[in-house]
Amino acid sequence: MSEEKDQTIGEELSAARQARCLDLEEIQRQSCVSLSVLQGIEAGELDVVEPIFVRLALKAYAEHLDLDPEPFLSRFDQQYGRIMKARSQPVVVLSQPTPRRSRKPLIIIGLVIGACCVLAVAFFYFFSYKQTPTQAADTPTQMTDDPVQMPSTPAQTTSVVAQSQPPATPSDLSAQSSTELAELPATGAAAQTTESVPVVLELEARDSTWVQIRWDGAAENFEAIVPPGERHRFEARDHFVVISTRPHGLSYWLDGQLLGNGQLGDPEQVLHFRAAADGIEFLTLDSQPSARETPDAQP
């Protein structure tokens, strides 16, 4: 009995695994716990990752071996409870007041622009008024100097207009109208294809919570411990894949609609779901999602 009490958590789990003839690779594939974390637990190195993740890994490891996880978790809490409480303290971000800029330069620039506009309008009216009487005075002199050529002028202008603008036939008018009507749907379809409605996911932390978010199967992702009161907004063309270790520590909005009344998922389990424009789908850690949605295998 004294030897069992002297054993560490990792030694007890390792002995139980060996008694069942199991290897770590098989447990890693079935429990989705990182192999490096399992090796660290058996070696007694419980600080390989954050304590909250080690606690989840201990629970999954013990349940996979058909053991009661509570004794292991209570021993772990006695050793690392203070560290978990210290790391879960909210981070206070001090905001600095932004300096206010003086409005005097803007007022001066506005006055200069207004004065330039007034001067431009005054010059325009002045020159237009000056040219109008001059043209009216020149017209009678031209009519009195050459009275013989006046009858021929209308005929010449009429012939020029007739040559430059041939009469339009009914077939030409119908072809032009059909061309204009055909261009209208094409422009409307092009405008519809250029517009795309993104999927918007928002989250706000109620407690210090680790979360990982992937979108559209891209290589980049958002992974952080979000402090209380902090809010983030993400946009994707198709979908998001979210995994969080404390489900009720975050509130989620999908396209402006609050999910789960602010408490999404089971508070005792790791939250893992897929969000798209048609709604959300809960996933499990032991499921096999598609290659583009698979997060890193780490608790």
C-alpha positions as CSV (number, residue, x, y, z in Angstrom):
1,M,0.0,0.0,0.0
2,S,2.8,2.4,0.8
3,E,4.3,1.8,-2.6
4,E,1.1,2.7,-4.4
5,K,0.8,5.9,-2.4
6,D,4.4,6.8,-3.3
7,Q,3.7,6.4,-7.0
8,T,3.1,9.6,-9.1
9,I,0.1,10.1,-11.2
10,G,2.1,9.3,-14.4
11,E,3.5,6.0,-12.9
12,E,0.0,4.8,-11.9
13,L,-1.4,5.6,-15.3
14,S,1.6,3.9,-17.0
15,A,1.3,0.8,-14.9
16,A,-2.5,0.6,-15.7
17,R,-1.7,1.0,-19.5
18,Q,1.0,-1.7,-19.5
19,A,-1.3,-4.1,-17.6
20,R,-3.9,-3.7,-20.4
21,C,-1.1,-4.2,-23.1
22,L,-1.8,-0.8,-24.7
23,D,0.8,1.6,-26.2
24,L,0.7,5.4,-26.2
25,E,0.2,5.7,-30.0
26,E,-3.0,3.7,-29.8
27,I,-4.3,5.9,-26.9
28,Q,-3.3,9.0,-28.7
29,R,-5.3,8.0,-31.8
30,Q,-8.4,7.1,-29.8
31,S,-8.4,9.9,-27.3
32,C,-7.1,12.7,-29.5
33,V,-4.6,13.7,-26.8
34,S,-1.2,14.8,-28.0
35,L,1.5,12.2,-27.8
36,S,4.0,14.6,-26.2
37,V,1.4,15.4,-23.5
38,L,0.9,11.7,-22.8
39,Q,4.6,11.1,-22.6
40,G,5.0,14.1,-20.3
41,I,2.3,12.8,-17.9
42,E,3.9,9.4,-17.6
43,A,7.3,11.0,-17.1
44,G,5.9,13.2,-14.3
45,E,6.5,16.4,-16.3
46,L,3.0,17.9,-15.9
47,D,4.1,21.4,-17.0
48,V,4.5,20.5,-20.7
49,V,1.5,22.7,-21.5
50,E,-0.9,24.8,-19.6
51,P,-2.3,23.2,-16.4
52,I,-5.9,23.3,-17.6
53,F,-5.0,21.3,-20.7
54,V,-3.0,18.7,-18.6
55,R,-6.1,18.3,-16.4
56,L,-8.3,17.6,-19.4
57,A,-5.7,15.1,-20.7
58,L,-5.6,13.3,-17.4
59,K,-9.3,12.9,-17.4
60,A,-9.4,11.6,-20.9
61,Y,-6.4,9.2,-20.2
62,A,-8.0,7.8,-17.1
63,E,-11.4,7.3,-18.7
64,H,-9.8,5.5,-21.7
65,L,-8.2,3.0,-19.2
66,D,-11.6,2.5,-17.5
67,L,-10.3,4.2,-14.3
68,D,-12.0,6.7,-12.0
69,P,-10.5,10.1,-13.0
70,E,-11.5,11.9,-9.8
71,P,-8.5,10.7,-7.6
72,F,-6.1,11.7,-10.3
73,L,-7.7,15.1,-10.7
74,S,-7.9,15.8,-7.0
75,R,-4.1,15.1,-6.7
76,F,-3.4,17.2,-9.7
77,D,-5.5,20.1,-8.2
78,Q,-3.6,20.0,-5.0
79,Q,-0.3,20.4,-6.8
80,Y,-1.3,22.9,-9.5
81,G,-4.5,24.6,-8.2
82,R,-2.7,27.8,-7.2
83,I,-1.0,28.0,-10.6
84,M,-4.3,27.6,-12.4
85,K,-6.0,30.3,-10.2
86,A,-3.1,32.7,-10.8
87,R,-3.1,32.3,-14.5
88,S,-6.9,32.8,-14.7
89,Q,-6.7,36.3,-13.2
90,P,-8.1,38.9,-15.7
91,V,-5.6,41.1,-17.5
92,V,-6.3,44.8,-17.0
93,V,-5.6,46.8,-20.2
94,L,-5.0,50.5,-19.5
95,S,-6.3,52.8,-22.2
96,Q,-4.5,56.0,-22.9
97,P,-6.5,59.1,-24.0
98,T,-5.9,60.1,-27.5
99,P,-4.6,63.6,-28.0
100,R,-7.2,66.0,-29.5
101,R,-6.0,67.9,-32.6
102,S,-6.5,71.6,-33.0
103,R,-9.3,72.6,-35.4
104,K,-7.6,75.9,-36.4
105,P,-5.8,74.6,-39.5
106,L,-9.0,73.0,-40.8
107,I,-10.9,76.2,-40.3
108,I,-8.3,78.2,-42.2
109,I,-8.2,75.7,-45.1
110,G,-12.0,75.8,-45.3
111,L,-12.0,79.6,-45.5
112,V,-9.3,79.6,-48.2
113,I,-11.3,77.1,-50.3
114,G,-14.5,79.1,-49.9
115,A,-12.8,82.3,-51.0
116,C,-11.4,80.6,-54.1
117,C,-14.9,79.4,-55.0
118,V,-16.4,82.8,-54.6
119,L,-13.7,84.4,-56.8
120,A,-14.1,81.7,-59.5
121,V,-17.9,82.3,-59.6
122,A,-17.4,86.0,-59.8
123,F,-15.0,85.8,-62.7
124,F,-17.3,83.4,-64.6
125,Y,-20.3,85.7,-64.4
126,F,-18.1,88.7,-65.3
127,F,-16.7,87.3,-68.5
128,S,-20.0,85.7,-69.6
129,Y,-21.8,89.1,-69.1
130,K,-19.1,90.9,-71.0
131,Q,-19.2,88.5,-74.1
132,T,-23.0,88.5,-74.5
133,P,-23.4,92.2,-75.6
134,T,-20.4,91.9,-77.9
135,Q,-22.0,89.0,-79.8
136,A,-25.3,90.8,-80.0
137,A,-23.7,93.9,-81.5
138,D,-21.8,91.9,-84.2
139,T,-24.8,90.1,-85.6
140,P,-26.6,93.2,-87.4
141,T,-23.3,94.3,-89.1
142,Q,-22.9,90.8,-90.7
143,M,-26.5,90.9,-92.0
144,T,-26.2,94.3,-93.6
145,D,-22.8,93.8,-95.2
146,D,-23.9,90.7,-97.3
147,P,-27.6,90.8,-97.9
148,V,-27.4,88.9,-101.2
149,Q,-26.0,85.6,-99.7
150,M,-28.8,85.2,-97.1
151,P,-31.2,83.1,-99.2
152,S,-28.6,80.5,-100.0
153,T,-27.5,79.9,-96.4
154,P,-30.6,77.9,-95.3
155,A,-30.3,75.6,-98.3
156,Q,-26.6,74.9,-97.6
157,T,-27.2,74.1,-93.9
158,T,-30.2,71.9,-94.7
159,S,-28.1,69.8,-97.2
160,V,-25.3,69.4,-94.7
161,V,-27.6,68.2,-92.0
162,A,-29.3,65.8,-94.4
163,Q,-25.9,64.3,-95.4
164,S,-24.5,63.9,-91.9
165,Q,-27.6,62.3,-90.5
166,P,-29.2,59.7,-92.8
167,P,-32.8,58.7,-92.0
168,A,-33.1,55.7,-89.6
169,T,-35.1,52.7,-90.9
170,P,-37.4,50.7,-88.6
171,S,-35.0,47.8,-88.6
172,D,-32.2,49.9,-87.3
173,L,-34.4,51.2,-84.4
174,S,-35.5,47.7,-83.4
175,A,-31.9,46.4,-83.5
176,Q,-30.7,49.3,-81.3
177,S,-33.5,48.8,-78.7
178,S,-32.8,45.0,-78.5
179,T,-29.1,45.7,-78.0
180,E,-29.8,48.1,-75.1
181,L,-32.2,45.6,-73.5
182,A,-29.6,42.8,-73.8
183,E,-27.0,44.9,-72.0
184,L,-29.1,45.5,-68.9
185,P,-29.4,41.9,-67.6
186,A,-25.7,41.4,-68.3
187,T,-24.7,44.3,-66.1
188,G,-27.1,43.2,-63.4
189,A,-25.6,39.6,-63.4
190,A,-22.1,41.0,-63.2
191,A,-23.1,43.1,-60.2
192,Q,-24.6,40.1,-58.4
193,T,-21.5,37.9,-59.0
194,T,-19.1,40.6,-57.5
195,E,-21.1,40.8,-54.3
196,S,-20.4,38.1,-51.7
197,V,-22.0,37.8,-48.2
198,P,-19.4,36.7,-45.6
199,V,-20.2,34.6,-42.6
200,V,-19.5,36.6,-39.4
201,L,-18.6,35.0,-36.0
202,E,-18.2,37.1,-32.9
203,L,-17.2,36.1,-29.4
204,E,-16.9,37.8,-26.0
205,A,-15.1,36.4,-23.0
206,R,-17.0,36.0,-19.7
207,D,-14.0,34.3,-18.1
208,S,-10.4,33.7,-19.1
209,T,-10.7,31.0,-21.7
210,W,-8.4,29.3,-24.3
211,V,-10.0,29.2,-27.8
212,Q,-8.8,28.1,-31.3
213,I,-10.7,29.3,-34.4
214,R,-10.1,28.1,-38.0
215,W,-11.9,29.4,-41.1
216,D,-12.4,28.2,-44.7
217,G,-9.8,25.4,-44.2
218,A,-7.0,28.0,-44.4
219,A,-3.6,27.4,-42.7
220,E,-3.9,30.5,-40.6
221,N,-6.0,30.5,-37.4
222,F,-6.7,32.4,-34.2
223,E,-5.4,30.8,-31.0
224,A,-5.3,32.6,-27.7
225,I,-6.4,32.8,-24.0
226,V,-9.0,35.5,-24.2
227,P,-9.3,37.6,-20.9
228,P,-12.8,38.6,-19.5
229,G,-14.5,41.4,-21.3
230,E,-12.5,41.1,-24.5
231,R,-14.4,40.8,-27.8
232,H,-13.3,39.6,-31.2
233,R,-14.9,39.5,-34.7
234,F,-14.1,37.2,-37.6
235,E,-15.3,36.9,-41.2
236,A,-15.2,33.8,-43.5
237,R,-16.4,33.0,-46.9
238,D,-17.8,29.6,-46.0
239,H,-17.4,28.3,-42.4
240,F,-15.6,28.3,-39.0
241,V,-14.3,25.5,-36.8
242,V,-14.1,26.4,-33.1
243,I,-12.6,24.5,-30.2
244,S,-12.6,25.8,-26.6
245,T,-11.6,24.2,-23.2
246,R,-14.2,26.2,-21.2
247,P,-17.5,26.3,-23.1
248,H,-19.4,28.8,-20.9
249,G,-16.4,31.1,-20.7
250,L,-17.2,32.6,-24.1
251,S,-20.4,33.8,-25.7
252,Y,-20.8,33.4,-29.5
253,W,-22.8,35.3,-32.1
254,L,-23.3,33.9,-35.7
255,D,-24.3,36.6,-38.2
256,G,-25.5,38.8,-35.3
257,Q,-27.6,36.0,-33.6
258,L,-26.6,34.9,-30.0
259,L,-25.9,31.1,-29.9
260,G,-27.2,29.0,-27.0
261,N,-28.4,32.0,-25.0
262,G,-24.8,32.9,-24.3
263,Q,-23.9,29.4,-22.9
264,L,-23.1,27.1,-25.8
265,G,-22.3,23.4,-25.1
266,D,-21.8,21.2,-22.0
267,P,-19.7,23.0,-19.3
268,E,-18.0,19.7,-18.4
269,Q,-16.8,18.9,-21.9
270,V,-14.5,20.5,-24.5
271,L,-16.6,22.6,-26.9
272,H,-16.0,21.7,-30.6
273,F,-18.3,22.9,-33.3
274,R,-18.6,24.0,-36.9
275,A,-20.4,27.3,-37.8
276,A,-21.7,28.2,-41.3
277,A,-24.4,30.4,-42.8
278,D,-27.0,27.6,-42.3
279,G,-26.2,27.1,-38.6
280,I,-23.9,25.2,-36.3
281,E,-22.9,21.5,-36.0
282,F,-21.4,20.1,-32.8
283,L,-18.3,17.9,-33.2
284,T,-16.5,15.6,-30.8
285,L,-12.8,15.2,-30.1
286,D,-12.9,11.4,-31.0
287,S,-14.7,12.1,-34.4
288,Q,-12.8,12.2,-37.7
289,P,-13.5,15.6,-39.3
290,S,-12.4,16.4,-42.8
291,A,-8.8,17.3,-43.6
292,R,-9.5,21.0,-43.9
293,E,-11.4,21.2,-40.6
294,T,-9.0,19.0,-38.5
295,P,-7.5,21.2,-35.7
296,D,-4.1,20.4,-34.1
297,A,-4.3,17.3,-32.0
298,Q,-3.7,19.0,-28.6
299,P,-6.1,19.1,-25.7
